[in-house]
Amino acid sequence: MVLIMGKLKAALVHLGVTTMIVTLTAWVIFGYWYPEPYSELSGAWGLFGLVLLVEICLGPLMSFVVFNASKSVKELVFDYFVVGFIQLAGLSYGVYSVFLAHPIYVVYAVDRYELVVAADLLESDRLDATQILNLLAGPTVVAVKFPDDVEERTNLLFSAVLGGKDIHLSPEYYVVMDAALVRQRMRPLTQLRDKIQAENRVDLLAGLDQSSDGSQAWVPFMNNGLAWTAIVDTSSGIPIRLLDFDPF
């Protein structure tokens, strides 16, 4: 009984330390990498839940197994060094997986937003210093400017049609976001409500702005080939809510 109580105490202490580390990790993930409204879009909660489960299993559970008050200090230090190393390795792998999937840019291209995640740009050889730093930050809203050169524009078009790199994955064409671009193509919420009701997705109507002052509108939002809907602020053109709804 004394042995079990000692193991439980060790596991609880380890759980407390793990909780603090995981809380700090969650603050970084959801405060910087996946701010609203992007956490649901990229499946961040599912990825983080897996990291949390692994950390609880690898840490406190192993602490319960390896702790024994009869061991020497040297043996306990070695055991916990191994446990800590395994737990840190698991956390690092999990956080890196979350990092690869986190949104770097929200790119407005022609008539829609396109989501660009870290994994999309890590192999790019055309990132400037600011864009490299953005890999560690949360999403930045930008637009694209098509090249003036006719041949270059044609090559971009054929690349997209043939399944190659589209312009939203080419940082060299990024420019500062101009809300006027979005306002030219945004559509009224009344139209979206009609589409949602026609698809019998009335659950999506909850929280959707019911006012008619034109302060919000919608544009398509593409996420790795999947069509979502972005509710945007008409004054800034910035997405303020994302709906898992194909507007096409």
Phi, psi and omega in degrees: 000319179296321180296316180297317180297321178296319178295318179297319179296317179297319180294321180292320177298316180295322178298320178297316179295317179298319180299318179296317180294316181294323178297317177297319178297318179297323179298318179292314185296309186268345176273331185238311185280322184233059177293158175297140012256033189261352184295317180289321184303316185265005180069030185297321182295322178294316179296316181292324177299322177293317177300316180298315180298316180296318181296319180293321180288316183288326185273275184303323180295315177293326177299319177297321183288316189273340185290135175206118184298340181279351179285154177286164178300320180297319180293319180294320178299316179296315181301315183284336172296315179295315180299314180297320180296314180297318181294318179295322178296317179296318179295317181298316179295317180296314180295323178296321177296319177295320179300315182299329184268356186279144184291132178259313180229145168247107192256123175271119182230109175068288185216015183204164172266145176235132179273131177241122181257169185304318182299333181292332188247352186300329182266003180288139178258015184237029178269133174273180186299319180295319180292327176294318177296327180295339177299333181265356183251188178272186186292139174247132180273123179225175174236174176243149175240118180291143182294152178284333181292125184297317181296319179295319178297320179295318179298321177296318180297313181293325178299316180292317183294323184270010176087012178273202181286126176273169186295330181290347176259014181243094186301338181293346180257005181286141175225167179299138182297135176239115183301333181298329179297316181290320182298335179291334186241353181293154186235153185291151180294333179301322178295319180293318179302319179298318179296317181297316179294324179294329179270004181056043177248050186297342178298335181281347181286337180298126179084354178284132185305124181262357182286163181242025183275359178073018181283343178229151177211189180220153173219155176297151181223118183261130181234097179054044178088350179264136183270125172242185177232130178258126170271123186242152172281123186293337181282329182249338184077005184274136176297133178243347177204145179238134180246135175281074184213126179278111184276356185274000000 
